[in-house]
Amino acid sequence: MFVCLFALGIPVPGKGDQMLSNSDAALLFKALSDETRLKIVDMVSEVELCACDILEEFELTQPTLSYHMKILTDSGLVQARKDGSWMRYTLNADIAGSLRDYLAQITADNKGANAGRRQHSNCSCQGTCEG
């Protein structure tokens, strides 16, 4: 089950300098771990879309689309609003920015003092391996 990270007070750009925790980021990555949901995120990142507009892009039933949208909205990555009898969806830019910052930080090139220690701290090779 996904929990809305924004509702839990996950720090977002402009609202604190803390980075997403690993567990919070894992929930977002799980929400993005499906090709259909990735395409939906791409679509709603450009413009707010009605569910019927999203459905036209896929060979899905409405219940299947609802399943995917629930995962994305429960994660906080996509925001939903009711417009009459329709649901409209858009990307939550704050959460997307936090995830982008998290990924940038964990993949940053760490050539500092910790780099050598990280390579061999628990390695039995005593520094002879290449990893």
DABEL-V52329 format. One record per residue. N is the residue number from 0. RES is the residue in three letters. PHI is phi in whole degrees, -180 to 180 (* if undefined). Layout:
# DABEL-V52329
((N RES PHI) (N RES PHI))
This chain:
# DABEL-V52329
((0 MET *) (1 PHE -94) (2 VAL -122) (3 CYS -63) (4 LEU -68) (5 PHE -62) (6 ALA -67) (7 LEU -83) (8 GLY 83) (9 ILE -61) (10 PRO -60) (11 VAL -127) (12 PRO -53) (13 GLY 85) (14 LYS -122) (15 GLY 145) (16 ASP -101) (17 GLN -76) (18 MET -89) (19 LEU -55) (20 SER -76) (21 ASN -60) (22 SER -69) (23 ASP -67) (24 ALA -64) (25 ALA -61) (26 LEU -63) (27 LEU -68) (28 PHE -64) (29 LYS -63) (30 ALA -64) (31 LEU -93) (32 SER -85) (33 ASP -132) (34 GLU -59) (35 THR -63) (36 ARG -67) (37 LEU -61) (38 LYS -67) (39 ILE -62) (40 VAL -60) (41 ASP -59) (42 MET -64) (43 VAL -81) (44 SER -75) (45 GLU -92) (46 VAL -161) (47 GLU -68) (48 LEU -127) (49 CYS -78) (50 ALA -56) (51 CYS -66) (52 ASP -68) (53 ILE -67) (54 LEU -61) (55 GLU -63) (56 GLU -83) (57 PHE -127) (58 GLU -97) (59 LEU -125) (60 THR -84) (61 GLN -61) (62 PRO -62) (63 THR -68) (64 LEU -62) (65 SER -60) (66 TYR -59) (67 HIS -64) (68 MET -68) (69 LYS -63) (70 ILE -61) (71 LEU -68) (72 THR -75) (73 ASP -64) (74 SER -74) (75 GLY 92) (76 LEU -71) (77 VAL -120) (78 GLN -102) (79 ALA -122) (80 ARG -143) (81 LYS -85) (82 ASP -130) (83 GLY 68) (84 SER -95) (85 TRP -108) (86 MET -106) (87 ARG -119) (88 TYR -126) (89 THR -148) (90 LEU -71) (91 ASN -84) (92 ALA -63) (93 ASP -65) (94 ILE -68) (95 ALA -60) (96 GLY -65) (97 SER -63) (98 LEU -68) (99 ARG -62) (100 ASP -65) (101 TYR -61) (102 LEU -63) (103 ALA -63) (104 GLN -70) (105 ILE -76) (106 THR -106) (107 ALA -64) (108 ASP -74) (109 ASN -97) (110 LYS -95) (111 GLY -77) (112 ALA -62) (113 ASN -80) (114 ALA -61) (115 GLY -67) (116 ARG -66) (117 ARG -66) (118 GLN -66) (119 HIS -123) (120 SER -61) (121 ASN -120) (122 CYS -98) (123 SER -84) (124 CYS -77) (125 GLN 57) (126 GLY 88) (127 THR -92) (128 CYS -83) (129 GLU -96) (130 GLY -104))
